[in-house]
Amino acid sequence: MDNIVHITIPMKIEDVNKHEIAELAQRLFLIGAIDKNIYTQIQQSIGCI
């Protein structure tokens, strides 16, 4: 049975450290917890792309 992880990132994240979100997304991607599409969506939502 797969483990399911739900991650919610608010649309307005001026008050959140974007670097921390980017680091978390990268770690999740590297361990295979999220796929490339989700990783890219997170990067786009925080303005890294």
mmCIF entry with sequence, helices, sheets and N, C-alpha, C, O atoms, coordinates in Angstrom:
data_MODEL
# 
_entry.id   MODEL 
# 
_entity.id                         1 
_entity.type                       polymer 
_entity.pdbx_number_of_molecules   1 
# 
_entity_poly.entity_id                      1 
_entity_poly.type                           'polypeptide(L)' 
_entity_poly.nstd_linkage                   no 
_entity_poly.nstd_monomer                   no 
_entity_poly.pdbx_seq_one_letter_code       MDNIVHITIPMKIEDVNKHEIAELAQRLFLIGAIDKNIYTQIQQSIGCI 
_entity_poly.pdbx_seq_one_letter_code_can   MDNIVHITIPMKIEDVNKHEIAELAQRLFLIGAIDKNIYTQIQQSIGCI 
_entity_poly.pdbx_strand_id                 A 
# 
loop_
_entity_poly_seq.entity_id 
_entity_poly_seq.num 
_entity_poly_seq.mon_id 
_entity_poly_seq.hetero 
1 1  MET n 
1 2  ASP n 
1 3  ASN n 
1 4  ILE n 
1 5  VAL n 
1 6  HIS n 
1 7  ILE n 
1 8  THR n 
1 9  ILE n 
1 10 PRO n 
1 11 MET n 
1 12 LYS n 
1 13 ILE n 
1 14 GLU n 
1 15 ASP n 
1 16 VAL n 
1 17 ASN n 
1 18 LYS n 
1 19 HIS n 
1 20 GLU n 
1 21 ILE n 
1 22 ALA n 
1 23 GLU n 
1 24 LEU n 
1 25 ALA n 
1 26 GLN n 
1 27 ARG n 
1 28 LEU n 
1 29 PHE n 
1 30 LEU n 
1 31 ILE n 
1 32 GLY n 
1 33 ALA n 
1 34 ILE n 
1 35 ASP n 
1 36 LYS n 
1 37 ASN n 
1 38 ILE n 
1 39 TYR n 
1 40 THR n 
1 41 GLN n 
1 42 ILE n 
1 43 GLN n 
1 44 GLN n 
1 45 SER n 
1 46 ILE n 
1 47 GLY n 
1 48 CYS n 
1 49 ILE n 
# 
_struct_asym.id          A 
_struct_asym.entity_id   1 
# 
loop_
_struct_conf.conf_type_id 
_struct_conf.id 
_struct_conf.pdbx_PDB_helix_id 
_struct_conf.beg_label_comp_id 
_struct_conf.beg_label_asym_id 
_struct_conf.beg_label_seq_id 
_struct_conf.pdbx_beg_PDB_ins_code 
_struct_conf.end_label_comp_id 
_struct_conf.end_label_asym_id 
_struct_conf.end_label_seq_id 
_struct_conf.pdbx_end_PDB_ins_code 
_struct_conf.beg_auth_comp_id 
_struct_conf.beg_auth_asym_id 
_struct_conf.beg_auth_seq_id 
_struct_conf.end_auth_comp_id 
_struct_conf.end_auth_asym_id 
_struct_conf.end_auth_seq_id 
_struct_conf.pdbx_PDB_helix_class 
_struct_conf.details 
_struct_conf.pdbx_PDB_helix_length 
HELX_P HELX_P1 AA1 LYS A 18 ? LEU A 30 ? LYS A 18 LEU A 30 1 ? 13 
HELX_P HELX_P2 AA2 LYS A 36 ? SER A 45 ? LYS A 36 SER A 45 1 ? 10 
# 
_struct_conf_type.id          HELX_P 
_struct_conf_type.criteria    ? 
_struct_conf_type.reference   ? 
# 
loop_
_atom_site.group_PDB 
_atom_site.id 
_atom_site.type_symbol 
_atom_site.label_atom_id 
_atom_site.label_alt_id 
_atom_site.label_comp_id 
_atom_site.label_asym_id 
_atom_site.label_entity_id 
_atom_site.label_seq_id 
_atom_site.pdbx_PDB_ins_code 
_atom_site.Cartn_x 
_atom_site.Cartn_y 
_atom_site.Cartn_z 
_atom_site.occupancy 
_atom_site.B_iso_or_equiv 
_atom_site.pdbx_formal_charge 
_atom_site.auth_seq_id 
_atom_site.auth_comp_id 
_atom_site.auth_asym_id 
_atom_site.auth_atom_id 
_atom_site.pdbx_PDB_model_num 
ATOM 1   N N  . MET A 1 1  ? 0.843  -1.186 0.000   1.00 0.00 ? 1  MET A N  1 
ATOM 2   C CA . MET A 1 1  ? 0.000  0.000  0.000   1.00 0.00 ? 1  MET A CA 1 
ATOM 3   C C  . MET A 1 1  ? 0.884  1.242  0.000   1.00 0.00 ? 1  MET A C  1 
ATOM 4   O O  . MET A 1 1  ? 1.841  1.344  0.767   1.00 0.00 ? 1  MET A O  1 
ATOM 5   N N  . ASP A 1 2  ? 0.546  2.173  -0.867  1.00 0.00 ? 2  ASP A N  1 
ATOM 6   C CA . ASP A 1 2  ? 1.328  3.411  -0.971  1.00 0.00 ? 2  ASP A CA 1 
ATOM 7   C C  . ASP A 1 2  ? 1.006  4.357  0.176   1.00 0.00 ? 2  ASP A C  1 
ATOM 8   O O  . ASP A 1 2  ? -0.125 4.430  0.657   1.00 0.00 ? 2  ASP A O  1 
ATOM 9   N N  . ASN A 1 3  ? 2.023  5.067  0.592   1.00 0.00 ? 3  ASN A N  1 
ATOM 10  C CA . ASN A 1 3  ? 1.814  6.146  1.557   1.00 0.00 ? 3  ASN A CA 1 
ATOM 11  C C  . ASN A 1 3  ? 1.421  7.386  0.780   1.00 0.00 ? 3  ASN A C  1 
ATOM 12  O O  . ASN A 1 3  ? 2.062  7.723  -0.216  1.00 0.00 ? 3  ASN A O  1 
ATOM 13  N N  . ILE A 1 4  ? 0.389  8.059  1.218   1.00 0.00 ? 4  ILE A N  1 
ATOM 14  C CA . ILE A 1 4  ? -0.088 9.257  0.537   1.00 0.00 ? 4  ILE A CA 1 
ATOM 15  C C  . ILE A 1 4  ? 0.216  10.466 1.408   1.00 0.00 ? 4  ILE A C  1 
ATOM 16  O O  . ILE A 1 4  ? -0.124 10.501 2.590   1.00 0.00 ? 4  ILE A O  1 
ATOM 17  N N  . VAL A 1 5  ? 0.855  11.448 0.807   1.00 0.00 ? 5  VAL A N  1 
ATOM 18  C CA . VAL A 1 5  ? 1.197  12.671 1.522   1.00 0.00 ? 5  VAL A CA 1 
ATOM 19  C C  . VAL A 1 5  ? 0.472  13.825 0.850   1.00 0.00 ? 5  VAL A C  1 
ATOM 20  O O  . VAL A 1 5  ? 0.560  13.999 -0.365  1.00 0.00 ? 5  VAL A O  1 
ATOM 21  N N  . HIS A 1 6  ? -0.235 14.600 1.631   1.00 0.00 ? 6  HIS A N  1 
ATOM 22  C CA . HIS A 1 6  ? -0.917 15.781 1.113   1.00 0.00 ? 6  HIS A CA 1 
ATOM 23  C C  . HIS A 1 6  ? -0.139 17.011 1.558   1.00 0.00 ? 6  HIS A C  1 
ATOM 24  O O  . HIS A 1 6  ? 0.128  17.196 2.745   1.00 0.00 ? 6  HIS A O  1 
ATOM 25  N N  . ILE A 1 7  ? 0.219  17.841 0.599   1.00 0.00 ? 7  ILE A N  1 
ATOM 26  C CA . ILE A 1 7  ? 0.947  19.068 0.894   1.00 0.00 ? 7  ILE A CA 1 
ATOM 27  C C  . ILE A 1 7  ? 0.113  20.232 0.385   1.00 0.00 ? 7  ILE A C  1 
ATOM 28  O O  . ILE A 1 7  ? -0.259 20.273 -0.788  1.00 0.00 ? 7  ILE A O  1 
ATOM 29  N N  . THR A 1 8  ? -0.175 21.163 1.257   1.00 0.00 ? 8  THR A N  1 
ATOM 30  C CA . THR A 1 8  ? -0.921 22.350 0.864   1.00 0.00 ? 8  THR A CA 1 
ATOM 31  C C  . THR A 1 8  ? -0.010 23.552 1.005   1.00 0.00 ? 8  THR A C  1 
ATOM 32  O O  . THR A 1 8  ? 0.530  23.815 2.080   1.00 0.00 ? 8  THR A O  1 
ATOM 33  N N  . ILE A 1 9  ? 0.156  24.279 -0.085  1.00 0.00 ? 9  ILE A N  1 
ATOM 34  C CA . ILE A 1 9  ? 0.958  25.492 -0.067  1.00 0.00 ? 9  ILE A CA 1 
ATOM 35  C C  . ILE A 1 9  ? 0.026  26.650 -0.393  1.00 0.00 ? 9  ILE A C  1 
ATOM 36  O O  . ILE A 1 9  ? -0.596 26.664 -1.456  1.00 0.00 ? 9  ILE A O  1 
ATOM 37  N N  . PRO A 1 10 ? -0.077 27.623 0.511   1.00 0.00 ? 10 PRO A N  1 
ATOM 38  C CA . PRO A 1 10 ? -0.978 28.745 0.254   1.00 0.00 ? 10 PRO A CA 1 
ATOM 39  C C  . PRO A 1 10 ? -0.552 29.535 -0.978  1.00 0.00 ? 10 PRO A C  1 
ATOM 40  O O  . PRO A 1 10 ? 0.633  29.607 -1.302  1.00 0.00 ? 10 PRO A O  1 
ATOM 41  N N  . MET A 1 11 ? -1.526 30.123 -1.660  1.00 0.00 ? 11 MET A N  1 
ATOM 42  C CA . MET A 1 11 ? -1.226 30.891 -2.865  1.00 0.00 ? 11 MET A CA 1 
ATOM 43  C C  . MET A 1 11 ? -0.432 32.154 -2.535  1.00 0.00 ? 11 MET A C  1 
ATOM 44  O O  . MET A 1 11 ? 0.446  32.550 -3.301  1.00 0.00 ? 11 MET A O  1 
ATOM 45  N N  . LYS A 1 12 ? -0.731 32.781 -1.413  1.00 0.00 ? 12 LYS A N  1 
ATOM 46  C CA . LYS A 1 12 ? 0.016  33.969 -0.997  1.00 0.00 ? 12 LYS A CA 1 
ATOM 47  C C  . LYS A 1 12 ? 1.018  33.535 0.056   1.00 0.00 ? 12 LYS A C  1 
ATOM 48  O O  . LYS A 1 12 ? 0.657  33.220 1.190   1.00 0.00 ? 12 LYS A O  1 
ATOM 49  N N  . ILE A 1 13 ? 2.268  33.525 -0.336  1.00 0.00 ? 13 ILE A N  1 
ATOM 50  C CA . ILE A 1 13 ? 3.282  33.015 0.583   1.00 0.00 ? 13 ILE A CA 1 
ATOM 51  C C  . ILE A 1 13 ? 4.357  34.052 0.849   1.00 0.00 ? 13 ILE A C  1 
ATOM 52  O O  . ILE A 1 13 ? 5.519  33.713 1.072   1.00 0.00 ? 13 ILE A O  1 
ATOM 53  N N  . GLU A 1 14 ? 3.962  35.318 0.824   1.00 0.00 ? 14 GLU A N  1 
ATOM 54  C CA . GLU A 1 14 ? 4.939  36.363 1.111   1.00 0.00 ? 14 GLU A CA 1 
ATOM 55  C C  . GLU A 1 14 ? 5.516  36.207 2.511   1.00 0.00 ? 14 GLU A C  1 
ATOM 56  O O  . GLU A 1 14 ? 6.676  36.538 2.758   1.00 0.00 ? 14 GLU A O  1 
ATOM 57  N N  . ASP A 1 15 ? 4.687  35.695 3.430   1.00 0.00 ? 15 ASP A N  1 
ATOM 58  C CA . ASP A 1 15 ? 5.124  35.556 4.810   1.00 0.00 ? 15 ASP A CA 1 
ATOM 59  C C  . ASP A 1 15 ? 5.850  34.235 5.077   1.00 0.00 ? 15 ASP A C  1 
ATOM 60  O O  . ASP A 1 15 ? 6.293  33.988 6.198   1.00 0.00 ? 15 ASP A O  1 
ATOM 61  N N  . VAL A 1 16 ? 5.969  33.400 4.066   1.00 0.00 ? 16 VAL A N  1 
ATOM 62  C CA . VAL A 1 16 ? 6.627  32.107 4.222   1.00 0.00 ? 16 VAL A CA 1 
ATOM 63  C C  . VAL A 1 16 ? 7.984  32.173 3.531   1.00 0.00 ? 16 VAL A C  1 
ATOM 64  O O  . VAL A 1 16 ? 8.129  32.798 2.480   1.00 0.00 ? 16 VAL A O  1 
ATOM 65  N N  . ASN A 1 17 ? 8.958  31.531 4.122   1.00 0.00 ? 17 ASN A N  1 
ATOM 66  C CA . ASN A 1 17 ? 10.294 31.512 3.544   1.00 0.00 ? 17 ASN A CA 1 
ATOM 67  C C  . ASN A 1 17 ? 10.295 30.637 2.287   1.00 0.00 ? 17 ASN A C  1 
ATOM 68  O O  . ASN A 1 17 ? 10.198 29.413 2.371   1.00 0.00 ? 17 ASN A O  1 
ATOM 69  N N  . LYS A 1 18 ? 10.406 31.276 1.130   1.00 0.00 ? 18 LYS A N  1 
ATOM 70  C CA . LYS A 1 18 ? 10.371 30.546 -0.139  1.00 0.00 ? 18 LYS A CA 1 
ATOM 71  C C  . LYS A 1 18 ? 11.528 29.558 -0.250  1.00 0.00 ? 18 LYS A C  1 
ATOM 72  O O  . LYS A 1 18 ? 11.388 28.501 -0.865  1.00 0.00 ? 18 LYS A O  1 
ATOM 73  N N  . HIS A 1 19 ? 12.658 29.896 0.336   1.00 0.00 ? 19 HIS A N  1 
ATOM 74  C CA . HIS A 1 19 ? 13.809 29.000 0.290   1.00 0.00 ? 19 HIS A CA 1 
ATOM 75  C C  . HIS A 1 19 ? 13.496 27.686 1.011   1.00 0.00 ? 19 HIS A C  1 
ATOM 76  O O  . HIS A 1 19 ? 13.886 26.615 0.546   1.00 0.00 ? 19 HIS A O  1 
ATOM 77  N N  . GLU A 1 20 ? 12.799 27.763 2.132   1.00 0.00 ? 20 GLU A N  1 
ATOM 78  C CA . GLU A 1 20 ? 12.441 26.557 2.882   1.00 0.00 ? 20 GLU A CA 1 
ATOM 79  C C  . GLU A 1 20 ? 11.476 25.685 2.085   1.00 0.00 ? 20 GLU A C  1 
ATOM 80  O O  . GLU A 1 20 ? 11.601 24.460 2.085   1.00 0.00 ? 20 GLU A O  1 
ATOM 81  N N  . ILE A 1 21 ? 10.520 26.307 1.412   1.00 0.00 ? 21 ILE A N  1 
ATOM 82  C CA . ILE A 1 21 ? 9.578  25.542 0.592   1.00 0.00 ? 21 ILE A CA 1 
ATOM 83  C C  . ILE A 1 21 ? 10.318 24.868 -0.559  1.00 0.00 ? 21 ILE A C  1 
ATOM 84  O O  . ILE A 1 21 ? 10.079 23.698 -0.855  1.00 0.00 ? 21 ILE A O  1 
ATOM 85  N N  . ALA A 1 22 ? 11.213 25.606 -1.206  1.00 0.00 ? 22 ALA A N  1 
ATOM 86  C CA . ALA A 1 22 ? 11.975 25.044 -2.319  1.00 0.00 ? 22 ALA A CA 1 
ATOM 87  C C  . ALA A 1 22 ? 12.828 23.871 -1.850  1.00 0.00 ? 22 ALA A C  1 
ATOM 88  O O  . ALA A 1 22 ? 12.933 22.860 -2.543  1.00 0.00 ? 22 ALA A O  1 
ATOM 89  N N  . GLU A 1 23 ? 13.432 24.004 -0.682  1.00 0.00 ? 23 GLU A N  1 
ATOM 90  C CA . GLU A 1 23 ? 14.271 22.931 -0.140  1.00 0.00 ? 23 GLU A CA 1 
ATOM 91  C C  . GLU A 1 23 ? 13.429 21.697 0.187   1.00 0.00 ? 23 GLU A C  1 
ATOM 92  O O  . GLU A 1 23 ? 13.834 20.572 -0.105  1.00 0.00 ? 23 GLU A O  1 
ATOM 93  N N  . LEU A 1 24 ? 12.268 21.908 0.788   1.00 0.00 ? 24 LEU A N  1 
ATOM 94  C CA . LEU A 1 24 ? 11.375 20.794 1.098   1.00 0.00 ? 24 LEU A CA 1 
ATOM 95  C C  . LEU A 1 24 ? 10.928 20.091 -0.180  1.00 0.00 ? 24 LEU A C  1 
ATOM 96  O O  . LEU A 1 24 ? 10.936 18.862 -0.248  1.00 0.00 ? 24 LEU A O  1 
ATOM 97  N N  . ALA A 1 25 ? 10.543 20.857 -1.182  1.00 0.00 ? 25 ALA A N  1 
ATOM 98  C CA . ALA A 1 25 ? 10.102 20.274 -2.448  1.00 0.00 ? 25 ALA A CA 1 
ATOM 99  C C  . ALA A 1 25 ? 11.220 19.458 -3.083  1.00 0.00 ? 25 ALA A C  1 
ATOM 100 O O  . ALA A 1 25 ? 10.981 18.368 -3.602  1.00 0.00 ? 25 ALA A O  1 
ATOM 101 N N  . GLN A 1 26 ? 12.437 19.983 -3.041  1.00 0.00 ? 26 GLN A N  1 
ATOM 102 C CA . GLN A 1 26 ? 13.566 19.266 -3.623  1.00 0.00 ? 26 GLN A CA 1 
ATOM 103 C C  . GLN A 1 26 ? 13.809 17.949 -2.888  1.00 0.00 ? 26 GLN A C  1 
ATOM 104 O O  . GLN A 1 26 ? 14.051 16.919 -3.517  1.00 0.00 ? 26 GLN A O  1 
ATOM 105 N N  . ARG A 1 27 ? 13.746 17.983 -1.577  1.00 0.00 ? 27 ARG A N  1 
ATOM 106 C CA . ARG A 1 27 ? 13.949 16.749 -0.797  1.00 0.00 ? 27 ARG A CA 1 
ATOM 107 C C  . ARG A 1 27 ? 12.875 15.718 -1.108  1.00 0.00 ? 27 ARG A C  1 
ATOM 108 O O  . ARG A 1 27 ? 13.175 14.537 -1.281  1.00 0.00 ? 27 ARG A O  1 
ATOM 109 N N  . LEU A 1 28 ? 11.619 16.164 -1.179  1.00 0.00 ? 28 LEU A N  1 
ATOM 110 C CA . LEU A 1 28 ? 10.526 15.244 -1.491  1.00 0.00 ? 28 LEU A CA 1 
ATOM 111 C C  . LEU A 1 28 ? 10.695 14.646 -2.882  1.00 0.00 ? 28 LEU A C  1 
ATOM 112 O O  . LEU A 1 28 ? 10.425 13.463 -3.089  1.00 0.00 ? 28 LEU A O  1 
ATOM 113 N N  . PHE A 1 29 ? 11.139 15.456 -3.832  1.00 0.00 ? 29 PHE A N  1 
ATOM 114 C CA . PHE A 1 29 ? 11.365 14.971 -5.192  1.00 0.00 ? 29 PHE A CA 1 
ATOM 115 C C  . PHE A 1 29 ? 12.507 13.955 -5.216  1.00 0.00 ? 29 PHE A C  1 
ATOM 116 O O  . PHE A 1 29 ? 12.402 12.915 -5.867  1.00 0.00 ? 29 PHE A O  1 
ATOM 117 N N  . LEU A 1 30 ? 13.587 14.254 -4.514  1.00 0.00 ? 30 LEU A N  1 
ATOM 118 C CA . LEU A 1 30 ? 14.755 13.372 -4.536  1.00 0.00 ? 30 LEU A CA 1 
ATOM 119 C C  . LEU A 1 30 ? 14.481 12.011 -3.900  1.00 0.00 ? 30 LEU A C  1 
ATOM 120 O O  . LEU A 1 30 ? 15.069 11.012 -4.313  1.00 0.00 ? 30 LEU A O  1 
ATOM 121 N N  . ILE A 1 31 ? 13.608 11.958 -2.911  1.00 0.00 ? 31 ILE A N  1 
ATOM 122 C CA . ILE A 1 31 ? 13.292 10.666 -2.292  1.00 0.00 ? 31 ILE A CA 1 
ATOM 123 C C  . ILE A 1 31 ? 12.125 9.970  -2.990  1.00 0.00 ? 31 ILE A C  1 
ATOM 124 O O  . ILE A 1 31 ? 11.725 8.873  -2.600  1.00 0.00 ? 31 ILE A O  1 
ATOM 125 N N  . GLY A 1 32 ? 11.588 10.609 -4.018  1.00 0.00 ? 32 GLY A N  1 
ATOM 126 C CA . GLY A 1 32 ? 10.526 9.987  -4.793  1.00 0.00 ? 32 GLY A CA 1 
ATOM 127 C C  . GLY A 1 32 ? 9.129  10.169 -4.218  1.00 0.00 ? 32 GLY A C  1 
ATOM 128 O O  . GLY A 1 32 ? 8.192  9.492  -4.641  1.00 0.00 ? 32 GLY A O  1 
ATOM 129 N N  . ALA A 1 33 ? 8.982  11.077 -3.258  1.00 0.00 ? 33 ALA A N  1 
ATOM 130 C CA . ALA A 1 33 ? 7.669  11.297 -2.651  1.00 0.00 ? 33 ALA A CA 1 
ATOM 131 C C  . ALA A 1 33 ? 6.746  12.098 -3.566  1.00 0.00 ? 33 ALA A C  1 
ATOM 132 O O  . ALA A 1 33 ? 5.525  11.963 -3.492  1.00 0.00 ? 33 ALA A O  1 
ATOM 133 N N  . ILE A 1 34 ? 7.329  12.929 -4.429  1.00 0.00 ? 34 ILE A N  1 
ATOM 134 C CA . ILE A 1 34 ? 6.546  13.675 -5.411  1.00 0.00 ? 34 ILE A CA 1 
ATOM 135 C C  . ILE A 1 34 ? 7.202  13.504 -6.777  1.00 0.00 ? 34 ILE A C  1 
ATOM 136 O O  . ILE A 1 34 ? 8.408  13.275 -6.872  1.00 0.00 ? 34 ILE A O  1 
ATOM 137 N N  . ASP A 1 35 ? 6.402  13.616 -7.829  1.00 0.00 ? 35 ASP A N  1 
ATOM 138 C CA . ASP A 1 35 ? 6.967  13.468 -9.166  1.00 0.00 ? 35 ASP A CA 1 
ATOM 139 C C  . ASP A 1 35 ? 7.410  14.824 -9.721  1.00 0.00 ? 35 ASP A C  1 
ATOM 140 O O  . ASP A 1 35 ? 7.213  15.866 -9.094  1.00 0.00 ? 35 ASP A O  1 
ATOM 141 N N  . LYS A 1 36 ? 8.008  14.782 -10.902 1.00 0.00 ? 36 LYS A N  1 
ATOM 142 C CA . LYS A 1 36 ? 8.576  15.993 -11.515 1.00 0.00 ? 36 LYS A CA 1 
ATOM 143 C C  . LYS A 1 36 ? 7.511  17.060 -11.756 1.00 0.00 ? 36 LYS A C  1 
ATOM 144 O O  . LYS A 1 36 ? 7.780  18.249 -11.590 1.00 0.00 ? 36 LYS A O  1 
ATOM 145 N N  . ASN A 1 37 ? 6.302  16.645 -12.146 1.00 0.00 ? 37 ASN A N  1 
ATOM 146 C CA . ASN A 1 37 ? 5.241  17.622 -12.411 1.00 0.00 ? 37 ASN A CA 1 
ATOM 147 C C  . ASN A 1 37 ? 4.866  18.396 -11.152 1.00 0.00 ? 37 ASN A C  1 
ATOM 148 O O  . ASN A 1 37 ? 4.709  19.617 -11.193 1.00 0.00 ? 37 ASN A O  1 
ATOM 149 N N  . ILE A 1 38 ? 4.724  17.696 -10.047 1.00 0.00 ? 38 ILE A N  1 
ATOM 150 C CA . ILE A 1 38 ? 4.376  18.366 -8.790  1.00 0.00 ? 38 ILE A CA 1 
ATOM 151 C C  . ILE A 1 38 ? 5.527  19.249 -8.339  1.00 0.00 ? 38 ILE A C  1 
ATOM 152 O O  . ILE A 1 38 ? 5.308  20.365 -7.868  1.00 0.00 ? 38 ILE A O  1 
ATOM 153 N N  . TYR A 1 39 ? 6.743  18.760 -8.477  1.00 0.00 ? 39 TYR A N  1 
ATOM 154 C CA . TYR A 1 39 ? 7.929  19.539 -8.112  1.00 0.00 ? 39 TYR A CA 1 
ATOM 155 C C  . TYR A 1 39 ? 7.962  20.850 -8.907  1.00 0.00 ? 39 TYR A C  1 
ATOM 156 O O  . TYR A 1 39 ? 8.225  21.915 -8.348  1.00 0.00 ? 39 TYR A O  1 
ATOM 157 N N  . THR A 1 40 ? 7.697  20.763 -10.200 1.00 0.00 ? 40 THR A N  1 
ATOM 158 C CA . THR A 1 40 ? 7.684  21.947 -11.060 1.00 0.00 ? 40 THR A CA 1 
ATOM 159 C C  . THR A 1 40 ? 6.558  22.899 -10.658 1.00 0.00 ? 40 THR A C  1 
ATOM 160 O O  . THR A 1 40 ? 6.753  24.115 -10.642 1.00 0.00 ? 40 THR A O  1 
ATOM 161 N N  . GLN A 1 41 ? 5.387  22.359 -10.334 1.00 0.00 ? 41 GLN A N  1 
ATOM 162 C CA . GLN A 1 41 ? 4.267  23.206 -9.906  1.00 0.00 ? 41 GLN A CA 1 
ATOM 163 C C  . GLN A 1 41 ? 4.609  23.967 -8.633  1.00 0.00 ? 41 GLN A C  1 
ATOM 164 O O  . GLN A 1 41 ? 4.266  25.142 -8.499  1.00 0.00 ? 41 GLN A O  1 
ATOM 165 N N  . ILE A 1 42 ? 5.279  23.308 -7.704  1.00 0.00 ? 42 ILE A N  1 
ATOM 166 C CA . ILE A 1 42 ? 5.679  23.980 -6.461  1.00 0.00 ? 42 ILE A CA 1 
ATOM 167 C C  . ILE A 1 42 ? 6.662  25.099 -6.774  1.00 0.00 ? 42 ILE A C  1 
ATOM 168 O O  . ILE A 1 42 ? 6.535  26.206 -6.251  1.00 0.00 ? 42 ILE A O  1 
ATOM 169 N N  . GLN A 1 43 ? 7.639  24.815 -7.623  1.00 0.00 ? 43 GLN A N  1 
ATOM 170 C CA . GLN A 1 43 ? 8.613  25.844 -7.992  1.00 0.00 ? 43 GLN A CA 1 
ATOM 171 C C  . GLN A 1 43 ? 7.921  27.042 -8.640  1.00 0.00 ? 43 GLN A C  1 
ATOM 172 O O  . GLN A 1 43 ? 8.247  28.191 -8.339  1.00 0.00 ? 43 GLN A O  1 
ATOM 173 N N  . GLN A 1 44 ? 6.972  26.771 -9.524  1.00 0.00 ? 44 GLN A N  1 
ATOM 174 C CA . GLN A 1 44 ? 6.251  27.858 -10.186 1.00 0.00 ? 44 GLN A CA 1 
ATOM 175 C C  . GLN A 1 44 ? 5.433  28.662 -9.184  1.00 0.00 ? 44 GLN A C  1 
ATOM 176 O O  . GLN A 1 44 ? 5.358  29.887 -9.283  1.00 0.00 ? 44 GLN A O  1 
ATOM 177 N N  . SER A 1 45 ? 4.823  27.984 -8.225  1.00 0.00 ? 45 SER A N  1 
ATOM 178 C CA . SER A 1 45 ? 3.956  28.681 -7.268  1.00 0.00 ? 45 SER A CA 1 
ATOM 179 C C  . SER A 1 45 ? 4.734  29.594 -6.334  1.00 0.00 ? 45 SER A C  1 
ATOM 180 O O  . SER A 1 45 ? 4.179  30.561 -5.812  1.00 0.00 ? 45 SER A O  1 
ATOM 181 N N  . ILE A 1 46 ? 6.014  29.300 -6.116  1.00 0.00 ? 46 ILE A N  1 
ATOM 182 C CA . ILE A 1 46 ? 6.811  30.167 -5.244  1.00 0.00 ? 46 ILE A CA 1 
ATOM 183 C C  . ILE A 1 46 ? 7.711  31.102 -6.040  1.00 0.00 ? 46 ILE A C  1 
ATOM 184 O O  . ILE A 1 46 ? 8.497  31.855 -5.466  1.00 0.00 ? 46 ILE A O  1 
ATOM 185 N N  . GLY A 1 47 ? 7.593  31.050 -7.363  1.00 0.00 ? 47 GLY A N  1 
ATOM 186 C CA . GLY A 1 47 ? 8.325  31.993 -8.198  1.00 0.00 ? 47 GLY A CA 1 
ATOM 187 C C  . GLY A 1 47 ? 9.759  31.617 -8.492  1.00 0.00 ? 47 GLY A C  1 
ATOM 188 O O  . GLY A 1 47 ? 10.571 32.478 -8.830  1.00 0.00 ? 47 GLY A O  1 
ATOM 189 N N  . CYS A 1 48 ? 10.085 30.327 -8.366  1.00 0.00 ? 48 CYS A N  1 
ATOM 190 C CA . CYS A 1 48 ? 11.453 29.893 -8.667  1.00 0.00 ? 48 CYS A CA 1 
ATOM 191 C C  . CYS A 1 48 ? 11.666 29.674 -10.156 1.00 0.00 ? 48 CYS A C  1 
ATOM 192 O O  . CYS A 1 48 ? 12.803 29.601 -10.624 1.00 0.00 ? 48 CYS A O  1 
ATOM 193 N N  . ILE A 1 49 ? 10.570 29.569 -10.896 1.00 0.00 ? 49 ILE A N  1 
ATOM 194 C CA . ILE A 1 49 ? 10.690 29.349 -12.342 1.00 0.00 ? 49 ILE A CA 1 
ATOM 195 C C  . ILE A 1 49 ? 10.102 30.549 -13.052 1.00 0.00 ? 49 ILE A C  1 
ATOM 196 O O  . ILE A 1 49 ? 10.089 30.594 -14.282 1.00 0.00 ? 49 ILE A O  1 
# 
